[in-house]
Amino acid sequence: MRDKGDKKAHLLGLGLDNTDGHKRVTVAEEFSLVGGSAETHEKMTETVMKTFEELKSRGKKLNQVAPDELTDIIRDSTPE
């Protein structure tokens, strides 16, 4: 039985700008990225990697961060 504090968390990135018919899927333990153009999928991948690096530097896991804090981290991790 899981402890009440042992919440599961998973990030889902969905790209909707694919016009080349290529199916892009990147899956890991705590995130899934689906779809998008090559450029969009690459940006989503870079963003999620930077997000998890920042969480690690803060000593937190995805299930330990508040939604507002996660939003700020993702926003700061998104490439221009």
One Martini backbone bead per residue (centre of mass of N, CA, C, O) as a GRO file, in nm:
protein
   80
    1MET     BB    1   0.097   0.036   0.022
    2ARG     BB    2   0.062   0.364  -0.019
    3ASP     BB    3   0.153   0.656   0.069
    4LYS     BB    4   0.008   0.962   0.074
    5GLY     BB    5   0.296   1.105  -0.011
    6ASP     BB    6   0.307   0.893  -0.269
    7LYS     BB    7   0.300   1.043  -0.541
    8LYS     BB    8   0.218   1.062  -0.868
    9ALA     BB    9   0.411   1.169  -1.165
   10HIS     BB   10   0.346   1.324  -1.499
   11LEU     BB   11   0.462   1.435  -1.799
   12LEU     BB   12   0.291   1.601  -2.082
   13GLY     BB   13   0.373   1.628  -2.426
   14LEU     BB   14   0.205   1.820  -2.696
   15GLY     BB   15   0.227   1.815  -3.043
   16LEU     BB   16   0.044   2.002  -3.325
   17ASP     BB   17   0.264   2.075  -3.589
   18ASN     BB   18   0.241   1.830  -3.774
   19THR     BB   19   0.312   1.771  -4.148
   20ASP     BB   20   0.500   1.491  -4.214
   21GLY     BB   21   0.387   1.215  -4.053
   22HIS     BB   22   0.566   1.190  -3.820
   23LYS     BB   23   0.633   0.985  -3.535
   24ARG     BB   24   0.673   1.133  -3.214
   25VAL     BB   25   0.840   0.959  -2.935
   26THR     BB   26   0.895   1.026  -2.579
   27VAL     BB   27   0.998   0.805  -2.310
   28ALA     BB   28   0.968   0.807  -1.953
   29GLU     BB   29   0.910   0.780  -1.627
   30GLU     BB   30   0.816   1.117  -1.600
   31PHE     BB   31   0.771   1.124  -1.928
   32SER     BB   32   0.583   1.246  -2.225
   33LEU     BB   33   0.634   1.275  -2.583
   34VAL     BB   34   0.405   1.400  -2.842
   35GLY     BB   35   0.478   1.501  -3.131
   36GLY     BB   36   0.540   1.717  -3.366
   37SER     BB   37   0.775   1.866  -3.485
   38ALA     BB   38   1.102   1.851  -3.484
   39GLU     BB   39   1.135   2.122  -3.334
   40THR     BB   40   0.925   2.082  -3.111
   41HIS     BB   41   1.034   1.816  -2.993
   42GLU     BB   42   1.309   1.930  -2.920
   43LYS     BB   43   1.205   2.150  -2.725
   44MET     BB   44   1.061   1.960  -2.531
   45THR     BB   45   1.310   1.795  -2.455
   46GLU     BB   46   1.479   2.028  -2.344
   47THR     BB   47   1.280   2.122  -2.130
   48VAL     BB   48   1.259   1.857  -1.964
   49MET     BB   49   1.557   1.830  -1.897
   50LYS     BB   50   1.587   2.103  -1.750
   51THR     BB   51   1.369   2.051  -1.540
   52PHE     BB   52   1.509   1.800  -1.406
   53GLU     BB   53   1.769   1.946  -1.333
   54GLU     BB   54   1.637   2.155  -1.145
   55LEU     BB   55   1.510   1.962  -0.949
   56LYS     BB   56   1.776   1.831  -0.862
   57SER     BB   57   1.909   2.099  -0.755
   58ARG     BB   58   1.656   2.116  -0.536
   59GLY     BB   59   1.589   1.821  -0.425
   60LYS     BB   60   1.358   1.721  -0.630
   61LYS     BB   61   1.063   1.583  -0.729
   62LEU     BB   62   0.787   1.588  -0.912
   63ASN     BB   63   0.599   1.496  -0.655
   64GLN     BB   64   0.726   1.766  -0.474
   65VAL     BB   65   0.598   1.983  -0.657
   66ALA     BB   66   0.441   2.258  -0.716
   67PRO     BB   67   0.264   2.380  -0.971
   68ASP     BB   68   0.383   2.670  -0.968
   69GLU     BB   69   0.681   2.585  -0.962
   70LEU     BB   70   0.675   2.417  -1.221
   71THR     BB   71   0.593   2.641  -1.410
   72ASP     BB   72   0.848   2.813  -1.365
   73ILE     BB   73   1.054   2.602  -1.454
   74ILE     BB   74   0.949   2.560  -1.739
   75ARG     BB   75   0.968   2.852  -1.832
   76ASP     BB   76   1.284   2.869  -1.777
   77SER     BB   77   1.346   2.600  -1.974
   78THR     BB   78   1.254   2.739  -2.225
   79PRO     BB   79   1.326   2.792  -2.529
   80GLU     BB   80   1.331   3.059  -2.759
   0.00000   0.00000   0.00000
